[in-house]
Amino acid sequence: MEKTAENYNEWYLDIVEKAGLSDKRYPIKGMNVWTPYGWKIMRNIDTYIREEFDKDHDEVSFPLLIPETEFKKEKDHIKGFDSEVYWVTHAGLDELDVRLVVRPTSETAMYPMFSLWVRSHQDLPLRIYQIVNTFRYETKQTRPFIRVREIHFFESHTCHDTEEDAQDQIEADIEILKSFMKKLCLPYYLLKRTDWDKFPGAHYTVGIDTVVPNLRTLQLGSIHHYRTNFSVPYDITYEDENGEHKHVHQTTFGMSERLLGAIISVHGDEKGLCLPPAIAPFQMVIIPILGKNNTVDVSAEAKKLESQLKHAGFRVKLDDRDVRPGSKYYDWEIKGVPLRLELGARDIENGVVSFARRDTGEKGAIDMKSLVPGIQLVLDDIIKNLTEKAWRFQMDAITDLKSMDDVPKDTDDAKLHVYRFGWCGCPECGHKFEDEHNIKILGTPYIPEEYDGECIVCGEKVTTPAYAARTM
């Protein structure tokens, strides 16, 4: 199925099913089964998250259940989640004295412990992270990886002695994000959310958004600066060098399995998935081309090739099934394997391995004498191509607006864009724009952009643009 703005929803579900990424038939809506291939991709993503955060964070694992007494301590936080949480009210036949929340996110689980862990300025900064499942009663239409009720989730939490040190952590998180997203070949906007759309309890929130084929935006994660908004109700204090007790300043950074949803959406095509080499379960598949009159043992040579490439550190699959090569090509194209290697008698005689790229379909041959560096060059070029193509689409999705009259009235997905315009920052103007056009203001650029214009609503002179879109 061709991927278009009009059929994106159907195309996406078709790819998830045919590639064997998830099984939605589990008898709770929005709680899908991770099937082996999909889980391998997610585990590879998790591996890179761990590589980045293990440099200066410690991994932890907190309990799934949170007492209602702790959950209620930060009233803004519970107000943001009260319609989405699952409650545990009974243990066996006995009603619980204190209800338990099934973790929607972990601030209210972690921070009572932080108040015990942090005592002195020598305990700071505290930097931890965990990769766990969170649970939210998502009432909208569910969609694998993008809108689910059990969410595979990464979250880092930090404590600092000053607001400035916490801000430095935000900048470090953005650098980590930049490095991490290069491996996924994913583009993103960094937008400081409006006050009415920031994370409950946050001083400010930076959203991480990408554009999917129907030109709606998908939030992949967010970074939050809390100041002392959580440390005060949870009494997280430290004794400074002068013996004074002060509240810590905190940050968090979270991303979810939506990363996989974005990879499917951004890189996939009419043939199926198209996986970046860094996270593909198999970076290449070897297809032996067998003939009746071969003078060499192609199968044996294919196994030697597999061993050589695995020894070089590549993730390799030898497909020696007794089916036609064309069927194998089709199967691995759906699964998005970046590189297909074909080995027949003629290739062996010529001292080469034939290849076909999943991203462009380009075919060629690599000399056996320089096989490992030759394959690495091809994989590097696949990464470069996927990244550049995705960023072009992301930036081409932006349309500048000069007045409220420029906003298209047609709500057809094929007519959508990501809109950039002047906004004075006034909530009244922001709400008027959103209400009249049913378009969400995503926020203002976290990294400043030059802009010379007027507020699209009130006409006030502005030097910062805002971005808006319909969202997934």
WOJOHU-V909354 format. One line per field, one symbol per residue. ss: DSSP state (h for helix, s for strand, l for the rest). Layout:
ss = ???
This chain:
ss = lllllllhhhhhhhhhhhlllsslllllllllsslhhhhhhhhhhhhhhhhhhllllsslllllssshhhhlllhhhhhhhllllssssssllsssssssssllllhhhhhhhhhhhllshhhllsssssssssslllllllslllsllsssssssssssllhhhhhhhhhhhhhhhhhhhhhhllllsssslllllllllllsssssssslllllssssssssssslllllllllssslllllssslsssssssslhhhhhhhhhhlsllslllllllllllssssssllllllllhhhhhhhhhhhhhhllllsssslllllhhhhhhhhhhllllsssssshhhhhhlsssssslllllssssshhhhhhhhhhhhhhhhhhhhhhhhhhhhhlssslllhhhllllllhhhllsssssllllhhhhhhhhhhhllsssssslllllllssllllllssllssssslsl
